[in-house]
Amino acid sequence: MKIPSSIWTLLIGIVLTLVSLWYGQNHGLLPAAATDEAELVDGLFNAMMIISTGIFLLVEGILIYSAFKYRRRAGDNEDGPPVEGNIPLEILWTAIPAIIVIGISVYSFDVYNEIGGFDPHAIHEAPMMNQESMAMPGSAFAQRAGTALAATLSDTPPSTEPNLNQEKSDEAMQDPATAEVRNADQIPQKRNAPGVGSVAPTIGGTPDKAGKPAGLQVNVTGLQYAWLFTYPETGITTGEMHVPIGREVQINMTANDVIHAFWVPEFRLKQDAIPGRQSEIRFTPKKAGDYALICAELCGPYHGAMRASVVVETEEAFEKWQQEQLVASKETLNQAVALNSADLSPNKFLAPYTKNMGIQPEILHQVHH
């Protein structure tokens, strides 16, 4: 018995739909979802995978079937039948992709809105990072450079400062463009420059949290080739970011030299860090782990090495980590001040060294007290 072509079409359509639905939900192409926002993004990605798989199988199936069905037989040297077109078919294969594209666009905008990306008032309402809380390169003193600074203080007398300045002058003469970036007085701190300090487009709070302050704020600065994190509530500055599970985190972000991009694949969030501007990301961690923060913007020859760790942990572990950082910062500064034979104030004693590192006196005062 010959099965009608309509039945075959129906059966093939059902099989393609089932295969597409299965693969769209089980493709395994994405890393673990570590934030609440990641589930929304994954839903959009899975929907696009379902549609893409169905279209791929349909198109490739028709090509393979046509190549086999209408192949030239042995001894057949005649021309093929003239086919001038099929208007209904052309309308169909134009209308269906148009509907799919519009549908994905609407779905994408809805997801973008749900994760807090669409907030026309955020540019005007977002608080600016003040100078003391911005994570400048030198302000990493408390966490990463404390030991190195103490060693420098014991080996290098303050009188070497003119030599350092001379080296900077020589560098500026040899490569003015590079020296301008490296020796600029911390670009984001130039508050009076036109346009500096403005807020870039943000990924803010979800609609249910709109207008509410985040549970934790972290100021992030990107520079060639590292990420620095400052917790304004405690004054902690570190090269590794820690965030607690279940608490909404707000990232206030800027760059110190060129454009960088804050990207944690497991968070499904990406945002540019722009010199002289503040951008924002909000997310709520939900899965403990150690995740890689990657710069997703080509920022120089060592761009591939610009990585940092983002540790998502329990609330108790996060509080313990904060206490450890505060104790370590205090001890590091006290060790450096212990070398102060002239009994000068910390700011005056460390000034010859911290000036060239970009450390602001206010930050030193904050860490010491």
Steps between C-alpha positions, in 0.01 A plus 500: 500500500637841402504754781373844390755779490296702750540223758873489437521876543310481829719218635822675399376823659427321828842331504680828424307679773577234761869485409528880503327527838723233650826642369403857587468396865796260511770656283748540786665802336470738796695494827319471832249776575632677812254793529125549497533705181678214325179294492324767294786521253516121477130488418555736206806306383312169518211644299739615229668158501164326456411719201849476350511122533160461331596729211839330459350151489223609262731677254769235505240225475344659191845544341598138560162371381510715186858401418403134521151517350583718201850377421588436138436138407733302276422566134281804579634788292182705470447846645305534820145639502484882490392640836412870494413549869242437766353818649320334796821317594706820476251683719514214750878487534511879534217533753611220732855634560358851547261373768782307670732803505227727640412241764862462612539880509199539729617214721853647516370840604285341769800312642713816485230686690459220757870499589487878549662610176221734393480784749487844333533673839813313612738741323368791704446322830812281534734618778850594393804335654687750712873540477573317823298190411623454144744213463805673358814297434687635801209439735566127471764573768295347780453161339751427228786747517545533874785253533671628186470858626648409837794335324543807281498728802779303664717490188438834330553841666257784431774691325458280190175675410668747257651205313156345461365826370791525256421150373142606440618806310727288282210261433276788398761621251544156349133407475268796573176308434587212731636729767189713491285197582731355761583823678161670473380608841247217511264587218173434688605740776501800266160606620504839327574370151207519254301180502707337771297341776193446283315172532505249217202276416442247773360159582317601814264329739218273387152660478404368846813662648492822301571803715630290789866508609705188436602281790869540421693752294839435343699762309699344217785655305650341190856583403767343284496216595315440826171546680485680833204483738410742780223445753395856594318395815814350656783659300634158395698504175602172341584330172242225560127563527291320762119514501243320718225270374150647491599866541457734204837644397548832323821545302603864445754482225755720327836465323833664567653503153315334209163330456468165676200266525374332818389147408433197719358225272318326785319826584386555136576870541744720312561874522770738379723685745566838339764758602342805659152346516314283747305196388296270720406132522269341754468129560400256773739204548337167566767231461820481704823465307815665370434665163730674255451869425617554142568820312295464181637811330836496320695736726862443410768235435438322831121509472477120522660501844260756648303274732387502859312267733143557609419292806133435573461370854259476789416805708702363792808436285472848349486669841802297612692602188422867564630480854819331379557774242450776756748341740754438223471861378559637848801275561658583164477873555629470856802305375580774252455774759726306740787585266436870567810593698418872493159443659319681219130468437411208266397738222825699511722194545350308207444799271826468298410142410123507469501807277658304217260210561190715468387453861290788627567633855133450587528129425806464720320677781196278458701176504709607799199591712 
